[in-house]
């Protein structure tokens, strides 16, 4: 019966709840903007990693290296798009 219990998923769910409580604490404790934003960004990336590995089973296939490379590529592309938008629209740099 022990092998039928999804211990990895339950642990991932509890860890996700813990990360949500940590992110929610930013609201309840009067933190500075920089500290609150840092905590929110770090917990968001950790929670995205937990979701990817535990619930989407990213590391359980034969092509797990390719999945991680594509995920990192997507994150880098998203960050470059956000940075380019900030450069053009807020900071006034035009190419």
PyMOL Python script that loads the backbone (N, CA, C, O; Angstrom):
from pymol import cmd

cmd.read_pdbstr("""\
ATOM      1  N   UNK A   1       0.809  -1.188   0.000  1.00  0.00           N
ATOM      2  CA  UNK A   1       0.000   0.000   0.000  1.00  0.00           C
ATOM      3  C   UNK A   1       0.859   1.261   0.000  1.00  0.00           C
ATOM      4  O   UNK A   1       0.450   2.302  -0.515  1.00  0.00           O
ATOM      5  N   UNK A   2       2.059   1.157   0.586  1.00  0.00           N
ATOM      6  CA  UNK A   2       2.932   2.320   0.686  1.00  0.00           C
ATOM      7  C   UNK A   2       3.335   2.828  -0.693  1.00  0.00           C
ATOM      8  O   UNK A   2       3.461   4.038  -0.887  1.00  0.00           O
ATOM      9  N   UNK A   3       3.538   1.937  -1.647  1.00  0.00           N
ATOM     10  CA  UNK A   3       3.955   2.351  -2.987  1.00  0.00           C
ATOM     11  C   UNK A   3       2.830   3.018  -3.762  1.00  0.00           C
ATOM     12  O   UNK A   3       3.092   3.662  -4.778  1.00  0.00           O
ATOM     13  N   UNK A   4       1.588   2.884  -3.316  1.00  0.00           N
ATOM     14  CA  UNK A   4       0.452   3.514  -3.993  1.00  0.00           C
ATOM     15  C   UNK A   4       0.188   4.928  -3.489  1.00  0.00           C
ATOM     16  O   UNK A   4      -0.523   5.688  -4.146  1.00  0.00           O
ATOM     17  N   UNK A   5       0.746   5.296  -2.336  1.00  0.00           N
ATOM     18  CA  UNK A   5       0.513   6.623  -1.774  1.00  0.00           C
ATOM     19  C   UNK A   5       1.432   7.637  -2.470  1.00  0.00           C
ATOM     20  O   UNK A   5       2.642   7.422  -2.528  1.00  0.00           O
ATOM     21  N   UNK A   6       0.880   8.730  -2.996  1.00  0.00           N
ATOM     22  CA  UNK A   6       1.699   9.711  -3.737  1.00  0.00           C
ATOM     23  C   UNK A   6       2.442  10.666  -2.794  1.00  0.00           C
ATOM     24  O   UNK A   6       2.094  11.843  -2.697  1.00  0.00           O
ATOM     25  N   UNK A   7       3.446  10.163  -2.116  1.00  0.00           N
ATOM     26  CA  UNK A   7       4.171  10.946  -1.122  1.00  0.00           C
ATOM     27  C   UNK A   7       4.860  12.160  -1.738  1.00  0.00           C
ATOM     28  O   UNK A   7       4.878  13.234  -1.138  1.00  0.00           O
ATOM     29  N   UNK A   8       5.423  11.996  -2.924  1.00  0.00           N
ATOM     30  CA  UNK A   8       6.108  13.105  -3.581  1.00  0.00           C
ATOM     31  C   UNK A   8       5.137  14.246  -3.890  1.00  0.00           C
ATOM     32  O   UNK A   8       5.480  15.416  -3.720  1.00  0.00           O
ATOM     33  N   UNK A   9       3.944  13.913  -4.337  1.00  0.00           N
ATOM     34  CA  UNK A   9       2.960  14.946  -4.658  1.00  0.00           C
ATOM     35  C   UNK A   9       2.426  15.623  -3.394  1.00  0.00           C
ATOM     36  O   UNK A   9       2.188  16.831  -3.396  1.00  0.00           O
ATOM     37  N   UNK A  10       2.239  14.865  -2.328  1.00  0.00           N
ATOM     38  CA  UNK A  10       1.768  15.448  -1.072  1.00  0.00           C
ATOM     39  C   UNK A  10       2.829  16.380  -0.498  1.00  0.00           C
ATOM     40  O   UNK A  10       2.506  17.469  -0.023  1.00  0.00           O
ATOM     41  N   UNK A  11       4.081  15.964  -0.537  1.00  0.00           N
ATOM     42  CA  UNK A  11       5.165  16.834  -0.072  1.00  0.00           C
ATOM     43  C   UNK A  11       5.266  18.088  -0.935  1.00  0.00           C
ATOM     44  O   UNK A  11       5.492  19.180  -0.413  1.00  0.00           O
ATOM     45  N   UNK A  12       5.104  17.945  -2.236  1.00  0.00           N
ATOM     46  CA  UNK A  12       5.124  19.106  -3.123  1.00  0.00           C
ATOM     47  C   UNK A  12       3.983  20.060  -2.837  1.00  0.00           C
ATOM     48  O   UNK A  12       4.163  21.277  -2.875  1.00  0.00           O
ATOM     49  N   UNK A  13       2.806  19.516  -2.549  1.00  0.00           N
ATOM     50  CA  UNK A  13       1.642  20.342  -2.213  1.00  0.00           C
ATOM     51  C   UNK A  13       1.870  21.100  -0.907  1.00  0.00           C
ATOM     52  O   UNK A  13       1.568  22.290  -0.821  1.00  0.00           O
ATOM     53  N   UNK A  14       2.397  20.425   0.098  1.00  0.00           N
ATOM     54  CA  UNK A  14       2.678  21.077   1.384  1.00  0.00           C
ATOM     55  C   UNK A  14       3.741  22.155   1.207  1.00  0.00           C
ATOM     56  O   UNK A  14       3.623  23.236   1.784  1.00  0.00           O
ATOM     57  N   UNK A  15       4.777  21.877   0.417  1.00  0.00           N
ATOM     58  CA  UNK A  15       5.818  22.873   0.172  1.00  0.00           C
ATOM     59  C   UNK A  15       5.261  24.068  -0.597  1.00  0.00           C
ATOM     60  O   UNK A  15       5.661  25.205  -0.349  1.00  0.00           O
ATOM     61  N   UNK A  16       4.339  23.816  -1.530  1.00  0.00           N
ATOM     62  CA  UNK A  16       3.693  24.912  -2.258  1.00  0.00           C
ATOM     63  C   UNK A  16       2.853  25.770  -1.321  1.00  0.00           C
ATOM     64  O   UNK A  16       2.848  26.996  -1.430  1.00  0.00           O
ATOM     65  N   UNK A  17       2.149  25.130  -0.408  1.00  0.00           N
ATOM     66  CA  UNK A  17       1.377  25.884   0.586  1.00  0.00           C
ATOM     67  C   UNK A  17       2.285  26.716   1.486  1.00  0.00           C
ATOM     68  O   UNK A  17       1.957  27.853   1.824  1.00  0.00           O
ATOM     69  N   UNK A  18       3.423  26.150   1.872  1.00  0.00           N
ATOM     70  CA  UNK A  18       4.380  26.880   2.700  1.00  0.00           C
ATOM     71  C   UNK A  18       4.932  28.096   1.956  1.00  0.00           C
ATOM     72  O   UNK A  18       5.056  29.177   2.531  1.00  0.00           O
ATOM     73  N   UNK A  19       5.259  27.917   0.689  1.00  0.00           N
ATOM     74  CA  UNK A  19       5.740  29.052  -0.110  1.00  0.00           C
ATOM     75  C   UNK A  19       4.661  30.112  -0.273  1.00  0.00           C
ATOM     76  O   UNK A  19       4.969  31.304  -0.297  1.00  0.00           O
ATOM     77  N   UNK A  20       3.406  29.701  -0.386  1.00  0.00           N
ATOM     78  CA  UNK A  20       2.306  30.654  -0.479  1.00  0.00           C
ATOM     79  C   UNK A  20       2.159  31.438   0.812  1.00  0.00           C
ATOM     80  O   UNK A  20       1.896  32.640   0.776  1.00  0.00           O
ATOM     81  N   UNK A  21       2.324  30.778   1.956  1.00  0.00           N
ATOM     82  CA  UNK A  21       2.249  31.467   3.248  1.00  0.00           C
ATOM     83  C   UNK A  21       3.398  32.469   3.381  1.00  0.00           C
ATOM     84  O   UNK A  21       3.201  33.574   3.887  1.00  0.00           O
ATOM     85  N   UNK A  22       4.586  32.091   2.933  1.00  0.00           N
ATOM     86  CA  UNK A  22       5.726  33.015   2.975  1.00  0.00           C
ATOM     87  C   UNK A  22       5.457  34.234   2.092  1.00  0.00           C
ATOM     88  O   UNK A  22       5.743  35.362   2.493  1.00  0.00           O
ATOM     89  N   UNK A  23       4.911  34.017   0.899  1.00  0.00           N
ATOM     90  CA  UNK A  23       4.599  35.134   0.010  1.00  0.00           C
ATOM     91  C   UNK A  23       3.479  35.998   0.591  1.00  0.00           C
ATOM     92  O   UNK A  23       3.503  37.219   0.444  1.00  0.00           O
ATOM     93  N   UNK A  24       2.516  35.385   1.239  1.00  0.00           N
ATOM     94  CA  UNK A  24       1.418  36.124   1.851  1.00  0.00           C
ATOM     95  C   UNK A  24       1.882  36.926   3.058  1.00  0.00           C
ATOM     96  O   UNK A  24       1.279  37.947   3.389  1.00  0.00           O
ATOM     97  N   UNK A  25       2.939  36.481   3.716  1.00  0.00           N
ATOM     98  CA  UNK A  25       3.470  37.210   4.868  1.00  0.00           C
ATOM     99  C   UNK A  25       4.015  38.577   4.470  1.00  0.00           C
ATOM    100  O   UNK A  25       4.120  39.469   5.312  1.00  0.00           O
ATOM    101  N   UNK A  26       4.359  38.749   3.212  1.00  0.00           N
ATOM    102  CA  UNK A  26       4.818  40.059   2.737  1.00  0.00           C
ATOM    103  C   UNK A  26       3.723  41.099   2.940  1.00  0.00           C
ATOM    104  O   UNK A  26       4.002  42.252   3.267  1.00  0.00           O
ATOM    105  N   UNK A  27       2.480  40.682   2.745  1.00  0.00           N
ATOM    106  CA  UNK A  27       1.360  41.595   2.911  1.00  0.00           C
ATOM    107  C   UNK A  27       1.117  41.913   4.389  1.00  0.00           C
ATOM    108  O   UNK A  27       0.883  43.066   4.749  1.00  0.00           O
ATOM    109  N   UNK A  28       1.174  40.887   5.238  1.00  0.00           N
ATOM    110  CA  UNK A  28       0.812  41.076   6.633  1.00  0.00           C
ATOM    111  C   UNK A  28       1.900  41.750   7.457  1.00  0.00           C
ATOM    112  O   UNK A  28       1.588  42.497   8.385  1.00  0.00           O
ATOM    113  N   UNK A  29       3.170  41.505   7.140  1.00  0.00           N
ATOM    114  CA  UNK A  29       4.255  42.186   7.834  1.00  0.00           C
ATOM    115  C   UNK A  29       4.632  43.403   7.017  1.00  0.00           C
ATOM    116  O   UNK A  29       4.759  43.329   5.795  1.00  0.00           O
ATOM    117  N   UNK A  30       4.807  44.511   7.689  1.00  0.00           N
ATOM    118  CA  UNK A  30       5.083  45.764   6.990  1.00  0.00           C
ATOM    119  C   UNK A  30       6.550  45.793   6.558  1.00  0.00           C
ATOM    120  O   UNK A  30       7.413  46.298   7.275  1.00  0.00           O
ATOM    121  N   UNK A  31       6.812  45.247   5.385  1.00  0.00           N
ATOM    122  CA  UNK A  31       8.173  45.178   4.866  1.00  0.00           C
ATOM    123  C   UNK A  31       8.420  46.318   3.897  1.00  0.00           C
ATOM    124  O   UNK A  31       7.487  46.924   3.369  1.00  0.00           O
ATOM    125  N   UNK A  32       9.682  46.593   3.676  1.00  0.00           N
ATOM    126  CA  UNK A  32      10.016  47.600   2.669  1.00  0.00           C
ATOM    127  C   UNK A  32       9.688  47.038   1.284  1.00  0.00           C
ATOM    128  O   UNK A  32       9.510  45.833   1.110  1.00  0.00           O
ATOM    129  N   UNK A  33       9.615  47.931   0.321  1.00  0.00           N
ATOM    130  CA  UNK A  33       9.265  47.510  -1.041  1.00  0.00           C
ATOM    131  C   UNK A  33      10.305  46.546  -1.598  1.00  0.00           C
ATOM    132  O   UNK A  33       9.954  45.529  -2.194  1.00  0.00           O
ATOM    133  N   UNK A  34      11.583  46.863  -1.405  1.00  0.00           N
ATOM    134  CA  UNK A  34      12.650  46.020  -1.960  1.00  0.00           C
ATOM    135  C   UNK A  34      12.648  44.631  -1.316  1.00  0.00           C
ATOM    136  O   UNK A  34      12.804  43.625  -2.007  1.00  0.00           O
ATOM    137  N   UNK A  35      12.475  44.579  -0.007  1.00  0.00           N
ATOM    138  CA  UNK A  35      12.463  43.285   0.687  1.00  0.00           C
ATOM    139  C   UNK A  35      11.246  42.457   0.268  1.00  0.00           C
ATOM    140  O   UNK A  35      11.367  41.261   0.006  1.00  0.00           O
ATOM    141  N   UNK A  36      10.085  43.090   0.207  1.00  0.00           N
ATOM    142  CA  UNK A  36       8.880  42.379  -0.197  1.00  0.00           C
ATOM    143  C   UNK A  36       8.956  41.854  -1.619  1.00  0.00           C
ATOM    144  O   UNK A  36       8.563  40.719  -1.889  1.00  0.00           O
ATOM    145  N   UNK A  37       9.464  42.683  -2.532  1.00  0.00           N
ATOM    146  CA  UNK A  37       9.583  42.258  -3.923  1.00  0.00           C
ATOM    147  C   UNK A  37      10.595  41.127  -4.067  1.00  0.00           C
ATOM    148  O   UNK A  37      10.389  40.206  -4.857  1.00  0.00           O
ATOM    149  N   UNK A  38      11.670  41.190  -3.318  1.00  0.00           N
ATOM    150  CA  UNK A  38      12.673  40.121  -3.360  1.00  0.00           C
ATOM    151  C   UNK A  38      12.071  38.795  -2.884  1.00  0.00           C
ATOM    152  O   UNK A  38      12.269  37.756  -3.514  1.00  0.00           O
ATOM    153  N   UNK A  39      11.344  38.839  -1.779  1.00  0.00           N
ATOM    154  CA  UNK A  39      10.718  37.618  -1.260  1.00  0.00           C
ATOM    155  C   UNK A  39       9.706  37.075  -2.254  1.00  0.00           C
ATOM    156  O   UNK A  39       9.658  35.867  -2.484  1.00  0.00           O
ATOM    157  N   UNK A  40       8.893  37.947  -2.852  1.00  0.00           N
ATOM    158  CA  UNK A  40       7.886  37.494  -3.811  1.00  0.00           C
ATOM    159  C   UNK A  40       8.511  36.864  -5.054  1.00  0.00           C
ATOM    160  O   UNK A  40       8.032  35.836  -5.533  1.00  0.00           O
ATOM    161  N   UNK A  41       9.568  37.467  -5.575  1.00  0.00           N
ATOM    162  CA  UNK A  41      10.208  36.933  -6.779  1.00  0.00           C
ATOM    163  C   UNK A  41      10.874  35.587  -6.485  1.00  0.00           C
ATOM    164  O   UNK A  41      10.753  34.646  -7.270  1.00  0.00           O
ATOM    165  N   UNK A  42      11.570  35.500  -5.363  1.00  0.00           N
ATOM    166  CA  UNK A  42      12.254  34.248  -5.021  1.00  0.00           C
ATOM    167  C   UNK A  42      11.244  33.124  -4.793  1.00  0.00           C
ATOM    168  O   UNK A  42      11.424  32.020  -5.307  1.00  0.00           O
ATOM    169  N   UNK A  43      10.179  33.395  -4.023  1.00  0.00           N
ATOM    170  CA  UNK A  43       9.189  32.350  -3.780  1.00  0.00           C
ATOM    171  C   UNK A  43       8.444  31.972  -5.065  1.00  0.00           C
ATOM    172  O   UNK A  43       8.055  30.816  -5.234  1.00  0.00           O
ATOM    173  N   UNK A  44       8.243  32.932  -5.965  1.00  0.00           N
ATOM    174  CA  UNK A  44       7.567  32.621  -7.229  1.00  0.00           C
ATOM    175  C   UNK A  44       8.410  31.677  -8.085  1.00  0.00           C
ATOM    176  O   UNK A  44       7.881  30.723  -8.656  1.00  0.00           O
ATOM    177  N   UNK A  45       9.711  31.932  -8.178  1.00  0.00           N
ATOM    178  CA  UNK A  45      10.566  31.058  -8.978  1.00  0.00           C
ATOM    179  C   UNK A  45      10.706  29.671  -8.348  1.00  0.00           C
ATOM    180  O   UNK A  45      10.721  28.663  -9.053  1.00  0.00           O
ATOM    181  N   UNK A  46      10.807  29.627  -7.025  1.00  0.00           N
ATOM    182  CA  UNK A  46      10.894  28.320  -6.368  1.00  0.00           C
ATOM    183  C   UNK A  46       9.599  27.540  -6.571  1.00  0.00           C
ATOM    184  O   UNK A  46       9.627  26.340  -6.844  1.00  0.00           O
ATOM    185  N   UNK A  47       8.463  28.226  -6.437  1.00  0.00           N
ATOM    186  CA  UNK A  47       7.187  27.538  -6.606  1.00  0.00           C
ATOM    187  C   UNK A  47       6.986  27.082  -8.049  1.00  0.00           C
ATOM    188  O   UNK A  47       6.419  26.015  -8.287  1.00  0.00           O
ATOM    189  N   UNK A  48       7.440  27.872  -9.002  1.00  0.00           N
ATOM    190  CA  UNK A  48       7.352  27.439 -10.403  1.00  0.00           C
ATOM    191  C   UNK A  48       8.208  26.196 -10.631  1.00  0.00           C
ATOM    192  O   UNK A  48       7.806  25.292 -11.364  1.00  0.00           O
ATOM    193  N   UNK A  49       9.372  26.146 -10.014  1.00  0.00           N
ATOM    194  CA  UNK A  49      10.218  24.958 -10.124  1.00  0.00           C
ATOM    195  C   UNK A  49       9.580  23.736  -9.494  1.00  0.00           C
ATOM    196  O   UNK A  49       9.646  22.640 -10.050  1.00  0.00           O
ATOM    197  N   UNK A  50       8.956  23.920  -8.324  1.00  0.00           N
ATOM    198  CA  UNK A  50       8.270  22.808  -7.662  1.00  0.00           C
ATOM    199  C   UNK A  50       7.127  22.300  -8.537  1.00  0.00           C
ATOM    200  O   UNK A  50       6.950  21.092  -8.697  1.00  0.00           O
ATOM    201  N   UNK A  51       6.360  23.216  -9.097  1.00  0.00           N
ATOM    202  CA  UNK A  51       5.242  22.817  -9.957  1.00  0.00           C
ATOM    203  C   UNK A  51       5.747  22.048 -11.180  1.00  0.00           C
ATOM    204  O   UNK A  51       5.153  21.048 -11.585  1.00  0.00           O
ATOM    205  N   UNK A  52       6.843  22.525 -11.758  1.00  0.00           N
ATOM    206  CA  UNK A  52       7.386  21.891 -12.957  1.00  0.00           C
ATOM    207  C   UNK A  52       7.893  20.481 -12.669  1.00  0.00           C
ATOM    208  O   UNK A  52       7.614  19.551 -13.426  1.00  0.00           O
ATOM    209  N   UNK A  53       8.623  20.329 -11.599  1.00  0.00           N
ATOM    210  CA  UNK A  53       9.249  19.036 -11.311  1.00  0.00           C
ATOM    211  C   UNK A  53       8.258  18.051 -10.690  1.00  0.00           C
ATOM    212  O   UNK A  53       8.189  16.897 -11.112  1.00  0.00           O
ATOM    213  N   UNK A  54       7.498  18.494  -9.699  1.00  0.00           N
ATOM    214  CA  UNK A  54       6.657  17.560  -8.952  1.00  0.00           C
ATOM    215  C   UNK A  54       5.356  17.247  -9.687  1.00  0.00           C
ATOM    216  O   UNK A  54       4.998  16.079  -9.838  1.00  0.00           O
ATOM    217  N   UNK A  55       4.651  18.271 -10.143  1.00  0.00           N
ATOM    218  CA  UNK A  55       3.315  18.043 -10.676  1.00  0.00           C
ATOM    219  C   UNK A  55       3.280  17.874 -12.187  1.00  0.00           C
ATOM    220  O   UNK A  55       2.360  17.248 -12.713  1.00  0.00           O
ATOM    221  N   UNK A  56       4.263  18.418 -12.896  1.00  0.00           N
ATOM    222  CA  UNK A  56       4.282  18.255 -14.348  1.00  0.00           C
ATOM    223  C   UNK A  56       5.267  17.171 -14.772  1.00  0.00           C
ATOM    224  O   UNK A  56       5.433  16.917 -15.965  1.00  0.00           O
ATOM    225  N   UNK A  57       5.924  16.529 -13.803  1.00  0.00           N
ATOM    226  CA  UNK A  57       6.802  15.383 -14.025  1.00  0.00           C
ATOM    227  C   UNK A  57       7.885  15.673 -15.069  1.00  0.00           C
ATOM    228  O   UNK A  57       8.122  14.862 -15.964  1.00  0.00           O
ATOM    229  N   UNK A  58       8.536  16.826 -14.950  1.00  0.00           N
ATOM    230  CA  UNK A  58       9.529  17.224 -15.946  1.00  0.00           C
ATOM    231  C   UNK A  58      10.772  16.336 -15.927  1.00  0.00           C
ATOM    232  O   UNK A  58      11.383  16.127 -16.974  1.00  0.00           O
ATOM    233  N   UNK A  59      11.151  15.822 -14.793  1.00  0.00           N
ATOM    234  CA  UNK A  59      12.375  15.048 -14.720  1.00  0.00           C
ATOM    235  C   UNK A  59      12.191  13.555 -14.844  1.00  0.00           C
ATOM    236  O   UNK A  59      13.137  12.803 -14.610  1.00  0.00           O
ATOM    237  N   UNK A  60      11.003  13.098 -15.205  1.00  0.00           N
ATOM    238  CA  UNK A  60      10.738  11.663 -15.224  1.00  0.00           C
ATOM    239  C   UNK A  60      10.781  11.041 -16.610  1.00  0.00           C
ATOM    240  O   UNK A  60      10.568   9.836 -16.744  1.00  0.00           O
ATOM    241  N   UNK A  61      11.050  11.824 -17.640  1.00  0.00           N
ATOM    242  CA  UNK A  61      11.088  11.251 -18.985  1.00  0.00           C
ATOM    243  C   UNK A  61      12.539  11.058 -19.417  1.00  0.00           C
ATOM    244  O   UNK A  61      13.472  11.467 -18.727  1.00  0.00           O
ATOM    245  N   UNK A  62      12.701  10.426 -20.574  1.00  0.00           N
ATOM    246  CA  UNK A  62      14.050  10.201 -21.094  1.00  0.00           C
ATOM    247  C   UNK A  62      14.678  11.492 -21.586  1.00  0.00           C
ATOM    248  O   UNK A  62      15.902  11.619 -21.609  1.00  0.00           O
ATOM    249  N   UNK A  63      13.857  12.446 -21.977  1.00  0.00           N
ATOM    250  CA  UNK A  63      14.350  13.696 -22.545  1.00  0.00           C
ATOM    251  C   UNK A  63      14.299  14.833 -21.524  1.00  0.00           C
ATOM    252  O   UNK A  63      13.925  15.956 -21.860  1.00  0.00           O
ATOM    253  N   UNK A  64      14.677  14.538 -20.269  1.00  0.00           N
ATOM    254  CA  UNK A  64      14.567  15.562 -19.247  1.00  0.00           C
ATOM    255  C   UNK A  64      15.566  16.697 -19.463  1.00  0.00           C
ATOM    256  O   UNK A  64      15.290  17.831 -19.070  1.00  0.00           O
ATOM    257  N   UNK A  65      16.699  16.428 -20.068  1.00  0.00           N
ATOM    258  CA  UNK A  65      17.663  17.492 -20.369  1.00  0.00           C
ATOM    259  C   UNK A  65      17.092  18.499 -21.346  1.00  0.00           C
ATOM    260  O   UNK A  65      17.262  19.706 -21.174  1.00  0.00           O
ATOM    261  N   UNK A  66      16.418  18.007 -22.368  1.00  0.00           N
ATOM    262  CA  UNK A  66      15.794  18.893 -23.351  1.00  0.00           C
ATOM    263  C   UNK A  66      14.666  19.712 -22.757  1.00  0.00           C
ATOM    264  O   UNK A  66      14.477  20.874 -23.118  1.00  0.00           O
ATOM    265  N   UNK A  67      13.915  19.110 -21.846  1.00  0.00           N
ATOM    266  CA  UNK A  67      12.822  19.833 -21.196  1.00  0.00           C
ATOM    267  C   UNK A  67      13.374  20.984 -20.367  1.00  0.00           C
ATOM    268  O   UNK A  67      12.829  22.087 -20.399  1.00  0.00           O
ATOM    269  N   UNK A  68      14.450  20.737 -19.623  1.00  0.00           N
ATOM    270  CA  UNK A  68      15.034  21.799 -18.806  1.00  0.00           C
ATOM    271  C   UNK A  68      15.664  22.886 -19.674  1.00  0.00           C
ATOM    272  O   UNK A  68      15.568  24.068 -19.344  1.00  0.00           O
ATOM    273  N   UNK A  69      16.300  22.508 -20.765  1.00  0.00           N
ATOM    274  CA  UNK A  69      16.895  23.503 -21.666  1.00  0.00           C
ATOM    275  C   UNK A  69      15.812  24.387 -22.274  1.00  0.00           C
ATOM    276  O   UNK A  69      15.977  25.604 -22.352  1.00  0.00           O
ATOM    277  N   UNK A  70      14.711  23.786 -22.703  1.00  0.00           N
ATOM    278  CA  UNK A  70      13.626  24.570 -23.281  1.00  0.00           C
ATOM    279  C   UNK A  70      12.971  25.476 -22.237  1.00  0.00           C
ATOM    280  O   UNK A  70      12.559  26.593 -22.551  1.00  0.00           O
ATOM    281  N   UNK A  71      12.878  25.001 -21.013  1.00  0.00           N
ATOM    282  CA  UNK A  71      12.308  25.825 -19.944  1.00  0.00           C
ATOM    283  C   UNK A  71      13.207  27.017 -19.644  1.00  0.00           C
ATOM    284  O   UNK A  71      12.720  28.138 -19.494  1.00  0.00           O
ATOM    285  N   UNK A  72      14.505  26.789 -19.555  1.00  0.00           N
ATOM    286  CA  UNK A  72      15.443  27.888 -19.310  1.00  0.00           C
ATOM    287  C   UNK A  72      15.423  28.860 -20.481  1.00  0.00           C
ATOM    288  O   UNK A  72      15.474  30.072 -20.276  1.00  0.00           O
ATOM    289  N   UNK A  73      15.349  28.353 -21.696  1.00  0.00           N
ATOM    290  CA  UNK A  73      15.261  29.215 -22.876  1.00  0.00           C
ATOM    291  C   UNK A  73      13.999  30.079 -22.816  1.00  0.00           C
ATOM    292  O   UNK A  73      14.052  31.267 -23.136  1.00  0.00           O
ATOM    293  N   UNK A  74      12.895  29.512 -22.422  1.00  0.00           N
ATOM    294  CA  UNK A  74      11.652  30.269 -22.309  1.00  0.00           C
ATOM    295  C   UNK A  74      11.735  31.361 -21.254  1.00  0.00           C
ATOM    296  O   UNK A  74      11.239  32.468 -21.464  1.00  0.00           O
ATOM    297  N   UNK A  75      12.358  31.057 -20.118  1.00  0.00           N
ATOM    298  CA  UNK A  75      12.516  32.054 -19.057  1.00  0.00           C
ATOM    299  C   UNK A  75      13.429  33.188 -19.521  1.00  0.00           C
ATOM    300  O   UNK A  75      13.132  34.359 -19.285  1.00  0.00           O
ATOM    301  N   UNK A  76      14.539  32.846 -20.178  1.00  0.00           N
ATOM    302  CA  UNK A  76      15.454  33.877 -20.681  1.00  0.00           C
ATOM    303  C   UNK A  76      14.763  34.746 -21.723  1.00  0.00           C
ATOM    304  O   UNK A  76      14.913  35.967 -21.709  1.00  0.00           O
ATOM    305  N   UNK A  77      14.014  34.134 -22.618  1.00  0.00           N
ATOM    306  CA  UNK A  77      13.294  34.889 -23.638  1.00  0.00           C
ATOM    307  C   UNK A  77      12.254  35.818 -23.009  1.00  0.00           C
ATOM    308  O   UNK A  77      12.094  36.958 -23.445  1.00  0.00           O
ATOM    309  N   UNK A  78      11.555  35.338 -21.997  1.00  0.00           N
ATOM    310  CA  UNK A  78      10.569  36.180 -21.306  1.00  0.00           C
ATOM    311  C   UNK A  78      11.242  37.348 -20.598  1.00  0.00           C
ATOM    312  O   UNK A  78      10.741  38.471 -20.643  1.00  0.00           O
ATOM    313  N   UNK A  79      12.379  37.094 -19.939  1.00  0.00           N
ATOM    314  CA  UNK A  79      13.090  38.175 -19.259  1.00  0.00           C
ATOM    315  C   UNK A  79      13.633  39.206 -20.245  1.00  0.00           C
ATOM    316  O   UNK A  79      13.603  40.405 -19.969  1.00  0.00           O
ATOM    317  N   UNK A  80      14.128  38.748 -21.391  1.00  0.00           N
ATOM    318  CA  UNK A  80      14.601  39.692 -22.405  1.00  0.00           C
ATOM    319  C   UNK A  80      13.460  40.529 -22.979  1.00  0.00           C
ATOM    320  O   UNK A  80      13.642  41.715 -23.258  1.00  0.00           O
ATOM    321  N   UNK A  81      12.302  39.930 -23.155  1.00  0.00           N
ATOM    322  CA  UNK A  81      11.134  40.666 -23.637  1.00  0.00           C
ATOM    323  C   UNK A  81      10.705  41.721 -22.624  1.00  0.00           C
ATOM    324  O   UNK A  81      10.392  42.852 -22.995  1.00  0.00           O
ATOM    325  N   UNK A  82      10.689  41.354 -21.354  1.00  0.00           N
ATOM    326  CA  UNK A  82      10.314  42.308 -20.305  1.00  0.00           C
ATOM    327  C   UNK A  82      11.338  43.437 -20.223  1.00  0.00           C
ATOM    328  O   UNK A  82      10.966  44.607 -20.135  1.00  0.00           O
ATOM    329  N   UNK A  83      12.617  43.093 -20.250  1.00  0.00           N
ATOM    330  CA  UNK A  83      13.661  44.118 -20.185  1.00  0.00           C
ATOM    331  C   UNK A  83      13.604  45.042 -21.396  1.00  0.00           C
ATOM    332  O   UNK A  83      13.748  46.256 -21.252  1.00  0.00           O
ATOM    333  N   UNK A  84      13.394  44.484 -22.585  1.00  0.00           N
ATOM    334  CA  UNK A  84      13.273  45.316 -23.781  1.00  0.00           C
ATOM    335  C   UNK A  84      12.070  46.236 -23.723  1.00  0.00           C
ATOM    336  O   UNK A  84      12.145  47.381 -24.171  1.00  0.00           O
ATOM    337  N   UNK A  85      10.967  45.759 -23.183  1.00  0.00           N
ATOM    338  CA  UNK A  85       9.782  46.601 -23.028  1.00  0.00           C
ATOM    339  C   UNK A  85      10.028  47.723 -22.039  1.00  0.00           C
ATOM    340  O   UNK A  85       9.602  48.857 -22.260  1.00  0.00           O
ATOM    341  N   UNK A  86      10.714  47.411 -20.947  1.00  0.00           N
ATOM    342  CA  UNK A  86      11.040  48.450 -19.973  1.00  0.00           C
ATOM    343  C   UNK A  86      11.979  49.487 -20.564  1.00  0.00           C
ATOM    344  O   UNK A  86      11.815  50.685 -20.334  1.00  0.00           O
ATOM    345  N   UNK A  87      12.965  49.024 -21.328  1.00  0.00           N
ATOM    346  CA  UNK A  87      13.900  49.968 -21.960  1.00  0.00           C
ATOM    347  C   UNK A  87      13.175  50.918 -22.905  1.00  0.00           C
ATOM    348  O   UNK A  87      13.454  52.117 -22.919  1.00  0.00           O
ATOM    349  N   UNK A  88      12.260  50.393 -23.683  1.00  0.00           N
ATOM    350  CA  UNK A  88      11.591  51.211 -24.691  1.00  0.00           C
ATOM    351  C   UNK A  88      10.498  52.096 -24.097  1.00  0.00           C
ATOM    352  O   UNK A  88      10.406  53.272 -24.449  1.00  0.00           O
ATOM    353  N   UNK A  89       9.688  51.567 -23.223  1.00  0.00           N
ATOM    354  CA  UNK A  89       8.504  52.290 -22.786  1.00  0.00           C
ATOM    355  C   UNK A  89       8.732  53.150 -21.547  1.00  0.00           C
ATOM    356  O   UNK A  89       8.139  54.223 -21.436  1.00  0.00           O
ATOM    357  N   UNK A  90       9.564  52.718 -20.627  1.00  0.00           N
ATOM    358  CA  UNK A  90       9.714  53.461 -19.379  1.00  0.00           C
ATOM    359  C   UNK A  90      10.998  54.274 -19.352  1.00  0.00           C
ATOM    360  O   UNK A  90      10.979  55.448 -18.982  1.00  0.00           O
ATOM    361  N   UNK A  91      12.095  53.675 -19.734  1.00  0.00           N
ATOM    362  CA  UNK A  91      13.369  54.361 -19.625  1.00  0.00           C
ATOM    363  C   UNK A  91      13.697  55.174 -20.865  1.00  0.00           C
ATOM    364  O   UNK A  91      14.676  55.921 -20.861  1.00  0.00           O
ATOM    365  N   UNK A  92      12.921  55.055 -21.910  1.00  0.00           N
ATOM    366  CA  UNK A  92      13.044  55.923 -23.072  1.00  0.00           C
ATOM    367  C   UNK A  92      14.155  55.597 -24.053  1.00  0.00           C
ATOM    368  O   UNK A  92      14.488  56.431 -24.895  1.00  0.00           O
ATOM    369  N   UNK A  93      14.727  54.429 -23.973  1.00  0.00           N
ATOM    370  CA  UNK A  93      15.758  54.060 -24.937  1.00  0.00           C
ATOM    371  C   UNK A  93      15.084  53.561 -26.210  1.00  0.00           C
ATOM    372  O   UNK A  93      14.232  52.673 -26.164  1.00  0.00           O
ATOM    373  N   UNK A  94      15.464  54.130 -27.327  1.00  0.00           N
ATOM    374  CA  UNK A  94      14.925  53.675 -28.613  1.00  0.00           C
ATOM    375  C   UNK A  94      16.074  53.135 -29.447  1.00  0.00           C
ATOM    376  O   UNK A  94      17.166  53.703 -29.456  1.00  0.00           O
ATOM    377  N   UNK A  95      15.835  52.082 -30.119  1.00  0.00           N
ATOM    378  CA  UNK A  95      16.894  51.454 -30.907  1.00  0.00           C
ATOM    379  C   UNK A  95      16.795  51.863 -32.346  1.00  0.00           C
ATOM    380  O   UNK A  95      17.606  51.433 -33.167  1.00  0.00           O
TER     381      UNK A  95
END
""", "prot")
cmd.dss("prot")
cmd.show_as("cartoon", "prot")
cmd.util.cbc("prot")
cmd.orient("prot")
